[in-house]
């Protein structure tokens, strides 16, 4: 949740600032613990007592006791395990690289990729959905340009669609893949981890 603005008193706005609107009674927190899957023979998602496993990992790694208290505070029903998957950066000409005359659907300019379809990232920075929304905004500008061409000249050929999808991707890929990196998703060790995540209300 956002911090209250510095210019507030008892939840009321002062001349120096304003109050962020949120209900403290519904505040929640989410945290994740990441473990290399290569260290375990068992599928980490199938472990039944996830709390005990998490605490064993904390103990073996000599983590601060505060983390143990945090795990103890979580309901067992709110602990889940997943295998992390992240995307590797693509070159700007990736569509040309995958083009195959015998499979024209590969890299087709009328297939536009947004969000996790092209830049899946770890949740550690909370930017996955943010970047997907930013993708939509960038794609909308290009799609509006195509809509204008369609209205003025009828059907828009694939090569013209390719120009606009390239405009979209030239903005989207540097931005989004920078967040993949900032979230830790371009490190091979991180990419090959399993993850326990938990969500609880306070």
C-alpha positions in Angstrom: 0.0 0.0 0.0 1.2 3.6 -0.6 2.7 5.6 2.3 0.7 8.4 3.6 1.8 11.8 2.2 4.1 13.7 4.5 1.8 16.7 4.6 -1.1 14.9 6.5 -2.4 15.0 10.0 -4.7 12.3 11.3 -5.6 11.3 7.8 -6.6 14.8 6.7 -4.9 16.6 3.9 -2.7 19.6 4.9 -1.5 22.4 2.7 1.8 20.5 2.2 0.2 17.4 0.7 -2.7 15.0 0.3 -3.8 11.7 1.7 -3.6 8.4 -0.3 -7.0 6.8 -0.3 -6.9 3.3 1.1 -8.5 1.1 3.8 -5.9 0.0 6.3 -8.2 -2.8 7.5 -7.9 -4.4 4.1 -4.1 -4.0 3.8 -2.2 -7.1 2.8 1.3 -8.2 2.0 2.8 -10.7 -0.4 6.3 -12.1 -0.2 8.2 -14.8 -2.0 11.0 -17.2 -1.2 13.0 -18.6 -4.1 14.9 -21.9 -4.0 17.0 -23.5 -6.9 15.0 -26.4 -8.1 18.2 -28.3 -8.9 18.8 -28.7 -5.2 15.8 -30.9 -4.7 14.8 -34.3 -6.1 11.2 -33.8 -5.1 8.9 -31.5 -7.2 8.7 -28.5 -4.9 5.1 -27.9 -5.9 4.0 -31.3 -4.5 5.4 -30.7 -1.0 2.4 -31.1 1.4 3.7 -29.2 4.5 5.0 -26.1 2.7 5.3 -24.1 6.0 7.7 -26.7 7.5 9.7 -26.8 4.2 10.0 -23.0 4.2 11.2 -22.9 7.8 13.7 -25.7 7.2 15.1 -23.6 4.3 15.3 -20.6 6.5 17.1 -22.5 9.3 19.6 -24.2 7.0 20.5 -20.8 5.4 20.7 -19.1 8.8 18.2 -16.4 7.9 17.1 -13.9 10.5 14.5 -15.1 13.0 12.1 -12.4 11.8 11.5 -14.4 8.6 10.5 -17.4 10.7 7.9 -15.2 12.5 6.6 -14.0 9.1 6.1 -17.6 7.9 4.4 -18.5 11.2 1.9 -15.7 10.7 0.7 -17.1 7.4 -2.3 -19.4 7.0 -1.3 -22.7 5.5 -4.1 -22.2 2.9 -2.4 -19.0 1.6 1.0 -20.6 0.9 1.5 -21.9 -2.7 4.4 -23.0 -4.7 5.1 -22.3 -8.4 7.9 -22.9 -10.9 9.2 -19.5 -12.1 9.5 -18.9 -15.8 11.0 -15.7 -17.3 11.6 -14.5 -20.8 15.0 -13.9 -22.5 15.4 -10.6 -24.4 14.6 -10.8 -28.1 16.4 -9.1 -30.9 14.5 -6.3 -32.7 14.3 -8.5 -35.9 13.1 -11.6 -34.2 10.1 -11.9 -36.6 12.5 -12.1 -39.5 14.6 -14.7 -37.7 11.6 -17.1 -37.2 10.0 -16.5 -40.6 9.5 -19.8 -42.5 7.7 -19.8 -45.9 6.3 -23.2 -45.1 4.9 -21.9 -41.8 3.7 -18.4 -42.6 2.1 -18.0 -39.1 5.5 -17.8 -37.5 6.4 -14.2 -36.8 3.3 -13.1 -38.7 2.9 -9.3 -38.4 -0.8 -9.6 -37.6 0.0 -11.5 -34.3 0.9 -8.9 -31.7 2.4 -10.0 -28.4 1.6 -8.3 -25.1 2.5 -9.0 -21.5 3.6 -12.4 -20.4 3.2 -13.6 -24.0 6.5 -11.9 -24.8 8.2 -10.7 -21.5 7.2 -12.9 -18.6 9.1 -11.8 -15.5 9.5 -12.6 -11.8 7.0 -11.0 -9.5 9.7 -9.5 -7.2 9.3 -6.0 -8.5 5.5 -6.1 -9.1 5.9 -4.9 -12.7 4.4 -7.7 -14.8 0.9 -6.3 -15.0 2.2 -2.8 -15.1 4.2 -3.5 -18.2 1.3 -5.4 -19.8 -0.9 -2.3 -19.4 1.9 -0.1 -20.8 2.1 -2.5 -23.7 -1.6 -1.9 -24.4 -1.1 1.8 -24.4 1.8 1.6 -26.9 0.0 -0.9 -29.1 -3.1 1.3 -29.1 -1.2 4.1 -30.8 0.0 1.8 -33.5 -3.5 0.2 -33.9 -5.1 3.6 -34.2 -2.7 4.4 -37.1 -3.7 1.1 -38.8 -7.4 2.0 -38.2 -6.9 5.3 -40.0 -5.2 3.6 -42.9 -8.1 1.1 -43.1 -10.7 3.8 -43.2 -8.9 5.7 -45.9 -7.8 2.9 -48.2 -9.7 -0.2 -47.2 -7.7 -3.4 -46.5 -4.2 -2.8 -45.1 -1.6 -5.2 -46.5 0.7 -7.3 -44.3 3.8 -5.2 -45.0 2.1 -2.1 -43.8 0.9 -3.9 -40.6 4.5 -5.0 -40.2 5.6 -1.4 -40.1 3.2 -0.6 -37.3 3.9 -3.7 -35.2 7.6 -2.9 -35.5 6.9 0.6 -34.2 5.1 -0.9 -31.2 7.8 -3.5 -30.5 10.6 -0.9 -30.8 9.1 0.9 -27.9 7.8 -2.1 -25.9 10.8 -4.4 -25.9 13.5 -2.2 -24.5 11.2 -1.0 -21.8 9.7 -4.3 -20.8 12.9 -6.4 -21.0 14.6 -3.9 -18.8 12.1 -4.8 -16.1 12.6 -8.5 -16.7 16.3 -7.8 -15.9 15.5 -5.5 -12.9 13.2 -8.3 -11.5 16.1 -10.8 -11.6 14.9 -12.8 -14.6 17.9 -12.8 -16.8 20.1 -14.6 -14.3 20.3 -18.3 -15.1 20.3 -19.3 -11.4 17.2 -17.2 -10.8 15.5 -18.5 -14.0 15.8 -22.1 -12.9 14.3 -21.7 -9.4 11.1 -22.8 -7.8 9.3 -20.3 -5.7 7.1 -20.3 -2.6 4.9 -17.3 -2.3 2.4 -16.4 0.4 -0.3 -13.9 0.8 -2.0 -12.9 4.0 -3.9 -10.1 5.5 -2.8 -8.2 8.6 
